Amino acid sequence: MQSVINTVKGTALGVAGYLTPVLKESKFHETGVLTPEEFVAAGDHLVHHCPTWQWAKGEEAKIRPYLPNDKQFLITRNVPCYRRCKQIEYCEDKEKVIESEHDEDGGWVDTHHYDTPGSPALEEKVCEMTLEAADTGDSDGEGAAADNDDDDDDDDDDGEAEDMEQFQESGLLDEVDPSTDLAPRKEPKPKAERKWKQGEGDEIVRTRTYDLHITYDKYYQTPRLWLIGYDENRTLLSVEHMYEDVSQDHAKKTVTMESHPHLSGPSMASVHPCRHAEVMKKIIETVTESGGEMGVHSYLIVFLKFVQTVIPTIEYDFTQNFSIN
């Protein structure tokens, strides 16, 4: 029933967005919204400082004319997610209300605002993973071999350079291929054993990955975050599995499954943008009251900071540390 309601809402908002005129005049400091030009400027700033993010075009039939053809939305791929949200221990001392004024729901709560990233406990729980590339000899294996070659070059700097023509003629190049000799080849385990191995013990953490997209929402005049997840075998996660990586205060409420505005295919989880502008306006006011100034180019850096309260275990890159006093 909830999915039907979300679909109806999504369709209605799609029509409303189509009928909404494009914002031409900047109202960033007054209301926390963005024009398409400001969205592109903020995106350029994000891509420059966080190279894991890149601009994308999307499908030709879904290009929005108010955005440059090659800058329709932003994307970052293969973002790790080591834990489920239920594994994060809630602590009231780490909580901070970011926005509360004129909000009957009590504001946007950052449940891990004062948390310290990179806890040793997490690193100890992450299971060791071997790259199959070492067995198949693809580009990842070659990269690892290249690193080893660099170390060997450093050791040989004081000696005489090898005559590569003589080395080739000697046949030694044919004896060992470093891209396929990184590790002894292991016989594949029976599927039944693999399945049992993956299911045993709560201490084994399987690494999920996510692709994250940021689009411009013409109706709300703010950025909008989209995500789609994969398991350790790069198989699409089910809807319920993706909701495991969303704060339970936001799952199926703030975060819903909807169609991507620039891509066909399966529905993606999306953080609804209905309150993004008011949260951003409050942040701007807080920065100003502290004697600082927030430029529109920093919008997406800050946006990714407060949206992480919704998906706290997905470790995407926003590089610059932005402190809200």
C-alpha positions as a Markdown table, in Angstrom:
| # | Residue | x | y | z |
|---|---|---|---|---|
| 1 | Met | 0.0 | 0.0 | 0.0 |
| 2 | Gln | 2.8 | 2.4 | 0.9 |
| 3 | Ser | 4.5 | 1.8 | -2.5 |
| 4 | Val | 1.3 | 2.7 | -4.3 |
| 5 | Ile | 1.0 | 5.9 | -2.3 |
| 6 | Asn | 4.6 | 6.8 | -3.1 |
| 7 | Thr | 4.0 | 6.1 | -6.8 |
| 8 | Val | 0.9 | 8.3 | -6.9 |
| 9 | Lys | 2.8 | 11.1 | -5.0 |
| 10 | Gly | 5.8 | 10.7 | -7.4 |
| 11 | Thr | 3.5 | 11.0 | -10.4 |
| 12 | Ala | 1.8 | 14.1 | -9.0 |
| 13 | Leu | 5.1 | 15.8 | -8.2 |
| 14 | Gly | 6.4 | 14.9 | -11.7 |
| 15 | Val | 3.4 | 16.8 | -13.2 |
| 16 | Ala | 3.9 | 19.7 | -10.7 |
| 17 | Gly | 7.6 | 19.9 | -11.6 |
| 18 | Tyr | 6.8 | 20.0 | -15.3 |
| 19 | Leu | 4.4 | 22.9 | -14.8 |
| 20 | Thr | 6.8 | 24.8 | -12.4 |
| 21 | Pro | 8.7 | 27.6 | -14.1 |
| 22 | Val | 12.5 | 27.4 | -14.0 |
| 23 | Leu | 13.9 | 29.5 | -11.2 |
| 24 | Lys | 15.9 | 32.4 | -12.7 |
| 25 | Glu | 16.7 | 34.7 | -9.8 |
| 26 | Ser | 18.9 | 33.5 | -6.9 |
| 27 | Lys | 17.2 | 33.0 | -3.6 |
| 28 | Phe | 19.9 | 31.0 | -2.0 |
| 29 | His | 20.4 | 33.1 | 1.2 |
| 30 | Glu | 16.7 | 33.9 | 1.6 |
| 31 | Thr | 15.2 | 30.5 | 1.2 |
| 32 | Gly | 17.9 | 27.9 | 0.7 |
| 33 | Val | 17.0 | 27.0 | -2.9 |
| 34 | Leu | 19.1 | 26.9 | -6.0 |
| 35 | Thr | 18.7 | 28.0 | -9.6 |
| 36 | Pro | 19.9 | 25.4 | -12.2 |
| 37 | Glu | 23.0 | 27.6 | -12.8 |
| 38 | Glu | 23.8 | 27.6 | -9.1 |
| 39 | Phe | 23.3 | 23.8 | -9.0 |
| 40 | Val | 25.9 | 23.4 | -11.9 |
| 41 | Ala | 28.3 | 25.7 | -10.1 |
| 42 | Ala | 28.0 | 23.8 | -6.8 |
| 43 | Gly | 28.4 | 20.5 | -8.8 |
| 44 | Asp | 31.6 | 21.8 | -10.4 |
| 45 | His | 32.9 | 22.6 | -7.0 |
| 46 | Leu | 32.1 | 19.2 | -5.7 |
| 47 | Val | 33.7 | 17.4 | -8.7 |
| 48 | His | 36.8 | 19.6 | -8.3 |
| 49 | His | 37.3 | 18.8 | -4.6 |
| 50 | Cys | 35.9 | 15.3 | -4.6 |
| 51 | Pro | 37.1 | 13.6 | -7.8 |
| 52 | Thr | 35.0 | 10.4 | -7.0 |
| 53 | Trp | 32.0 | 12.5 | -8.1 |
| 54 | Gln | 31.5 | 13.1 | -11.8 |
| 55 | Trp | 29.0 | 14.7 | -14.1 |
| 56 | Ala | 26.7 | 12.5 | -16.2 |
| 57 | Lys | 24.5 | 13.0 | -19.2 |
| 58 | Gly | 21.8 | 10.3 | -18.8 |
| 59 | Glu | 19.5 | 9.2 | -21.5 |
| 60 | Glu | 19.1 | 11.5 | -24.5 |
| 61 | Ala | 15.3 | 11.4 | -24.3 |
| 62 | Lys | 15.4 | 12.5 | -20.6 |
| 63 | Ile | 17.7 | 15.6 | -21.0 |
| 64 | Arg | 16.4 | 18.6 | -19.1 |
| 65 | Pro | 16.8 | 21.8 | -21.3 |
| 66 | Tyr | 17.5 | 24.0 | -18.3 |
| 67 | Leu | 20.8 | 22.1 | -17.5 |
| 68 | Pro | 23.8 | 21.6 | -19.8 |
| 69 | Asn | 23.6 | 18.4 | -21.8 |
| 70 | Asp | 26.7 | 17.0 | -20.2 |
| 71 | Lys | 25.9 | 18.1 | -16.7 |
| 72 | Gln | 22.4 | 16.7 | -16.1 |
| 73 | Phe | 23.3 | 15.0 | -12.8 |
| 74 | Leu | 26.2 | 13.9 | -10.6 |
| 75 | Ile | 27.3 | 10.3 | -9.9 |
| 76 | Thr | 29.7 | 8.4 | -7.7 |
| 77 | Arg | 30.0 | 4.7 | -8.0 |
| 78 | Asn | 31.0 | 1.7 | -5.8 |
| 79 | Val | 30.6 | 3.5 | -2.5 |
| 80 | Pro | 31.3 | 1.0 | 0.4 |
| 81 | Cys | 28.7 | 0.3 | 3.0 |
| 82 | Tyr | 30.2 | -2.0 | 5.7 |
| 83 | Arg | 27.4 | -2.0 | 8.3 |
| 84 | Arg | 23.6 | -2.1 | 8.5 |
| 85 | Cys | 22.0 | 0.8 | 10.3 |
| 86 | Lys | 20.7 | -1.4 | 13.1 |
| 87 | Gln | 24.4 | -2.2 | 14.0 |
| 88 | Ile | 25.0 | 1.4 | 14.9 |
| 89 | Glu | 24.5 | 1.9 | 18.6 |
| 90 | Tyr | 22.3 | 4.9 | 19.3 |
| 91 | Cys | 23.7 | 7.4 | 21.8 |
| 92 | Glu | 21.8 | 10.6 | 22.8 |
| 93 | Asp | 25.0 | 12.4 | 23.5 |
| 94 | Lys | 25.8 | 12.2 | 19.7 |
| 95 | Glu | 22.5 | 13.7 | 18.7 |
| 96 | Lys | 22.1 | 17.2 | 17.4 |
| 97 | Val | 18.9 | 18.9 | 16.1 |
| 98 | Ile | 19.9 | 20.8 | 13.0 |
| 99 | Glu | 16.6 | 22.4 | 12.3 |
| 100 | Ser | 13.7 | 22.9 | 14.6 |
| 101 | Glu | 12.1 | 26.4 | 14.0 |
| 102 | His | 8.5 | 26.3 | 12.8 |
| 103 | Asp | 8.6 | 22.5 | 12.5 |
| 104 | Glu | 5.9 | 20.5 | 14.2 |
| 105 | Asp | 7.9 | 17.3 | 13.6 |
| 106 | Gly | 10.7 | 18.4 | 15.9 |
| 107 | Gly | 13.4 | 19.2 | 13.3 |
| 108 | Trp | 16.1 | 17.3 | 11.3 |
| 109 | Val | 18.0 | 15.2 | 13.8 |
| 110 | Asp | 21.6 | 14.2 | 13.1 |
| 111 | Thr | 21.8 | 11.0 | 15.2 |
| 112 | His | 25.6 | 10.7 | 14.9 |
| 113 | His | 26.6 | 14.3 | 14.7 |
| 114 | Tyr | 29.4 | 13.9 | 17.3 |
| 115 | Asp | 30.4 | 10.5 | 16.2 |
| 116 | Thr | 34.1 | 9.7 | 15.4 |
| 117 | Pro | 34.5 | 8.1 | 12.0 |
| 118 | Gly | 36.7 | 5.1 | 11.4 |
| 119 | Ser | 36.3 | 3.3 | 14.6 |
| 120 | Pro | 38.7 | 0.4 | 15.2 |
| 121 | Ala | 35.8 | -2.0 | 15.9 |
| 122 | Leu | 34.5 | -1.6 | 12.4 |
| 123 | Glu | 37.9 | -2.3 | 10.9 |
| 124 | Glu | 38.2 | -5.4 | 12.9 |
| 125 | Lys | 34.8 | -6.7 | 11.8 |
| 126 | Val | 35.3 | -6.2 | 8.1 |
| 127 | Cys | 36.0 | -9.6 | 6.6 |
| 128 | Glu | 39.1 | -10.1 | 4.5 |
| 129 | Met | 38.3 | -10.2 | 0.8 |
| 130 | Thr | 40.5 | -11.7 | -1.9 |
| 131 | Leu | 40.3 | -10.2 | -5.4 |
| 132 | Glu | 39.3 | -12.7 | -8.0 |
| 133 | Ala | 41.2 | -10.5 | -10.4 |
| 134 | Ala | 44.4 | -12.2 | -9.1 |
| 135 | Asp | 43.1 | -15.4 | -10.6 |
| 136 | Thr | 41.7 | -14.1 | -13.8 |
| 137 | Gly | 44.4 | -11.5 | -14.6 |
| 138 | Asp | 42.2 | -8.5 | -15.2 |
| 139 | Ser | 43.1 | -4.8 | -14.8 |
| 140 | Asp | 42.9 | -4.9 | -11.0 |
| 141 | Gly | 45.5 | -7.6 | -10.8 |
| 142 | Glu | 47.8 | -5.8 | -13.2 |
| 143 | Gly | 47.5 | -2.7 | -11.0 |
| 144 | Ala | 48.6 | -4.7 | -7.9 |
| 145 | Ala | 51.5 | -6.2 | -9.9 |
| 146 | Ala | 52.5 | -2.7 | -11.0 |
| 147 | Asp | 52.8 | -1.6 | -7.4 |
| 148 | Asn | 55.1 | -4.5 | -6.7 |
| 149 | Asp | 57.2 | -3.6 | -9.7 |
| 150 | Asp | 57.6 | -0.1 | -8.4 |
| 151 | Asp | 59.0 | -1.5 | -5.2 |
| 152 | Asp | 61.5 | -3.6 | -7.1 |
| 153 | Asp | 62.6 | -0.7 | -9.2 |
| 154 | Asp | 63.5 | 1.2 | -6.0 |
| 155 | Asp | 65.7 | -1.7 | -4.9 |
| 156 | Asp | 67.5 | -1.9 | -8.2 |
| 157 | Asp | 68.3 | 1.8 | -8.7 |
| 158 | Asp | 71.9 | 1.3 | -7.6 |
| 159 | Gly | 72.6 | -1.6 | -10.0 |
| 160 | Glu | 73.1 | -1.8 | -13.7 |
| 161 | Ala | 70.0 | -1.6 | -15.9 |
| 162 | Glu | 68.8 | -4.9 | -17.4 |
| 163 | Asp | 69.1 | -5.3 | -21.2 |
| 164 | Met | 65.4 | -5.9 | -22.0 |
| 165 | Glu | 66.2 | -7.4 | -25.4 |
| 166 | Gln | 68.5 | -10.1 | -23.8 |
| 167 | Phe | 65.9 | -10.6 | -21.1 |
| 168 | Gln | 63.2 | -11.2 | -23.7 |
| 169 | Glu | 65.3 | -13.6 | -25.7 |
| 170 | Ser | 66.1 | -15.6 | -22.6 |
| 171 | Gly | 62.5 | -16.7 | -22.4 |
| 172 | Leu | 62.0 | -15.5 | -18.8 |
| 173 | Leu | 59.1 | -13.3 | -19.8 |
| 174 | Asp | 57.1 | -16.4 | -20.7 |
| 175 | Glu | 57.7 | -18.2 | -17.4 |
| 176 | Val | 55.8 | -15.9 | -15.0 |
| 177 | Asp | 53.0 | -13.6 | -15.7 |
| 178 | Pro | 52.8 | -11.3 | -12.6 |
| 179 | Ser | 49.1 | -10.5 | -13.2 |
| 180 | Thr | 48.2 | -14.1 | -12.8 |
| 181 | Asp | 50.7 | -15.2 | -10.2 |
| 182 | Leu | 49.7 | -12.9 | -7.4 |
| 183 | Ala | 48.3 | -15.8 | -5.4 |
| 184 | Pro | 48.2 | -19.6 | -5.7 |
| 185 | Arg | 45.1 | -20.6 | -7.7 |
| 186 | Lys | 42.5 | -22.0 | -5.4 |
| 187 | Glu | 40.0 | -24.7 | -6.4 |
| 188 | Pro | 36.4 | -23.3 | -6.3 |
| 189 | Lys | 34.5 | -24.4 | -3.2 |
| 190 | Pro | 31.2 | -26.2 | -3.6 |
| 191 | Lys | 28.2 | -23.9 | -3.6 |
| 192 | Ala | 26.7 | -25.5 | -0.6 |
| 193 | Glu | 29.9 | -24.8 | 1.4 |
| 194 | Arg | 30.0 | -21.2 | 0.2 |
| 195 | Lys | 26.5 | -20.6 | 1.3 |
| 196 | Trp | 27.1 | -22.1 | 4.7 |
| 197 | Lys | 30.3 | -20.1 | 5.1 |
| 198 | Gln | 28.6 | -16.8 | 4.3 |
| 199 | Gly | 25.8 | -17.4 | 6.8 |
| 200 | Glu | 27.9 | -18.4 | 9.8 |
| 201 | Gly | 28.6 | -15.9 | 12.6 |
| 202 | Asp | 27.4 | -12.4 | 13.2 |
| 203 | Glu | 31.0 | -11.1 | 13.2 |
| 204 | Ile | 31.3 | -11.5 | 9.4 |
| 205 | Val | 30.5 | -8.3 | 7.6 |
| 206 | Arg | 29.8 | -8.5 | 3.9 |
| 207 | Thr | 30.6 | -5.3 | 2.0 |
| 208 | Arg | 27.8 | -3.8 | 0.1 |
| 209 | Thr | 28.4 | -1.0 | -2.4 |
| 210 | Tyr | 26.1 | 1.8 | -3.7 |
| 211 | Asp | 26.0 | 4.1 | -6.7 |
| 212 | Leu | 24.8 | 7.6 | -5.6 |
| 213 | His | 23.3 | 10.2 | -7.9 |
| 214 | Ile | 22.5 | 13.9 | -7.3 |
| 215 | Thr | 19.9 | 15.5 | -9.5 |
| 216 | Tyr | 18.3 | 18.9 | -9.6 |
| 217 | Asp | 14.6 | 18.9 | -8.5 |
| 218 | Lys | 12.9 | 21.6 | -10.5 |
| 219 | Tyr | 9.8 | 21.6 | -8.3 |
| 220 | Tyr | 11.6 | 21.9 | -5.0 |
| 221 | Gln | 14.5 | 23.8 | -6.5 |
| 222 | Thr | 17.1 | 21.8 | -4.6 |
| 223 | Pro | 19.4 | 18.9 | -5.1 |
| 224 | Arg | 18.0 | 15.4 | -4.7 |
| 225 | Leu | 19.9 | 12.3 | -3.7 |
| 226 | Trp | 19.3 | 8.9 | -5.3 |
| 227 | Leu | 21.0 | 5.6 | -4.5 |
| 228 | Ile | 21.0 | 2.0 | -5.7 |
| 229 | Gly | 22.8 | -0.8 | -3.9 |
| 230 | Tyr | 24.6 | -4.0 | -4.7 |
| 231 | Asp | 25.8 | -7.0 | -2.6 |
| 232 | Glu | 29.3 | -8.3 | -2.6 |
| 233 | Asn | 28.7 | -10.2 | -5.8 |
| 234 | Arg | 27.5 | -7.0 | -7.5 |
| 235 | Thr | 23.9 | -8.2 | -7.6 |
| 236 | Leu | 21.2 | -5.6 | -7.1 |
| 237 | Leu | 19.9 | -5.4 | -3.6 |
| 238 | Ser | 16.2 | -5.9 | -3.0 |
| 239 | Val | 14.2 | -2.9 | -1.7 |
| 240 | Glu | 14.0 | -4.3 | 1.8 |
| 241 | His | 17.8 | -4.9 | 1.8 |
| 242 | Met | 18.4 | -1.3 | 0.8 |
| 243 | Tyr | 16.1 | 0.0 | 3.6 |
| 244 | Glu | 18.5 | -1.8 | 6.0 |
| 245 | Asp | 21.1 | 0.9 | 5.1 |
| 246 | Val | 18.7 | 3.7 | 5.7 |
| 247 | Ser | 18.0 | 5.3 | 9.1 |
| 248 | Gln | 14.8 | 3.7 | 10.4 |
| 249 | Asp | 13.5 | 7.2 | 11.2 |
| 250 | His | 13.6 | 7.9 | 7.5 |
| 251 | Ala | 13.0 | 4.5 | 5.7 |
| 252 | Lys | 9.8 | 4.5 | 3.7 |
| 253 | Lys | 9.1 | 8.1 | 4.8 |
| 254 | Thr | 11.9 | 10.5 | 3.8 |
| 255 | Val | 13.4 | 7.7 | 1.6 |
| 256 | Thr | 11.1 | 6.1 | -0.9 |
| 257 | Met | 11.6 | 4.1 | -4.2 |
| 258 | Glu | 10.9 | 6.1 | -7.3 |
| 259 | Ser | 11.8 | 6.4 | -11.0 |
| 260 | His | 15.1 | 8.2 | -11.8 |
| 261 | Pro | 14.4 | 11.4 | -13.8 |
| 262 | His | 17.3 | 10.8 | -16.2 |
| 263 | Leu | 17.5 | 7.0 | -16.5 |
| 264 | Ser | 15.3 | 4.1 | -17.3 |
| 265 | Gly | 15.5 | 0.9 | -15.4 |
| 266 | Pro | 14.6 | -0.2 | -11.8 |
| 267 | Ser | 13.4 | 2.2 | -9.3 |
| 268 | Met | 16.0 | 3.8 | -7.0 |
| 269 | Ala | 15.9 | 4.9 | -3.4 |
| 270 | Ser | 15.6 | 8.6 | -3.1 |
| 271 | Val | 15.8 | 11.1 | -0.2 |
| 272 | His | 12.8 | 13.2 | -0.7 |
| 273 | Pro | 13.7 | 16.9 | -1.1 |
| 274 | Cys | 10.7 | 18.5 | 0.5 |
| 275 | Arg | 12.6 | 19.8 | 3.5 |
| 276 | His | 16.1 | 20.3 | 2.0 |
| 277 | Ala | 15.6 | 24.1 | 1.4 |
| 278 | Glu | 14.5 | 24.8 | 5.0 |
| 279 | Val | 17.3 | 22.8 | 6.5 |
| 280 | Met | 19.8 | 24.6 | 4.2 |
| 281 | Lys | 18.3 | 27.9 | 5.2 |
| 282 | Lys | 18.8 | 27.1 | 8.9 |
| 283 | Ile | 22.4 | 26.1 | 8.2 |
| 284 | Ile | 23.1 | 29.4 | 6.4 |
| 285 | Glu | 21.6 | 31.3 | 9.3 |
| 286 | Thr | 23.7 | 29.4 | 11.8 |
| 287 | Val | 26.9 | 30.0 | 9.8 |
| 288 | Thr | 26.1 | 33.7 | 9.5 |
| 289 | Glu | 25.3 | 34.1 | 13.2 |
| 290 | Ser | 28.7 | 32.6 | 13.9 |
| 291 | Gly | 30.4 | 35.3 | 11.9 |
| 292 | Gly | 31.0 | 33.2 | 8.8 |
| 293 | Glu | 29.7 | 33.2 | 5.3 |
| 294 | Met | 28.5 | 30.3 | 3.2 |
| 295 | Gly | 28.8 | 30.6 | -0.6 |
| 296 | Val | 26.5 | 28.9 | -3.0 |
| 297 | His | 29.4 | 26.8 | -4.4 |
| 298 | Ser | 29.5 | 25.0 | -1.1 |
| 299 | Tyr | 25.9 | 23.9 | -1.3 |
| 300 | Leu | 26.5 | 20.3 | -2.3 |
| 301 | Ile | 29.3 | 19.8 | 0.2 |
| 302 | Val | 27.0 | 20.8 | 3.0 |
| 303 | Phe | 24.1 | 19.0 | 1.4 |
| 304 | Leu | 26.0 | 15.7 | 1.5 |
| 305 | Lys | 26.9 | 16.3 | 5.1 |
| 306 | Phe | 23.4 | 16.6 | 6.4 |
| 307 | Val | 22.0 | 13.9 | 4.1 |
| 308 | Gln | 24.4 | 11.5 | 5.7 |
| 309 | Thr | 22.1 | 11.4 | 8.7 |
| 310 | Val | 19.7 | 9.5 | 6.6 |
| 311 | Ile | 22.3 | 7.0 | 5.2 |
| 312 | Pro | 25.0 | 7.0 | 8.0 |
| 313 | Thr | 26.7 | 3.8 | 7.0 |
| 314 | Ile | 27.2 | 4.6 | 3.3 |
| 315 | Glu | 30.7 | 6.1 | 3.2 |
| 316 | Tyr | 30.6 | 8.5 | 0.3 |
| 317 | Asp | 33.1 | 11.3 | -0.3 |
| 318 | Phe | 32.4 | 14.9 | 0.5 |
| 319 | Thr | 36.1 | 15.6 | 1.5 |
| 320 | Gln | 35.9 | 19.1 | 2.9 |
| 321 | Asn | 35.1 | 19.2 | 6.6 |
| 322 | Phe | 32.2 | 21.6 | 7.2 |
| 323 | Ser | 31.5 | 22.4 | 10.8 |
| 324 | Ile | 28.1 | 23.7 | 11.9 |
| 325 | Asn | 28.4 | 25.5 | 15.2 |
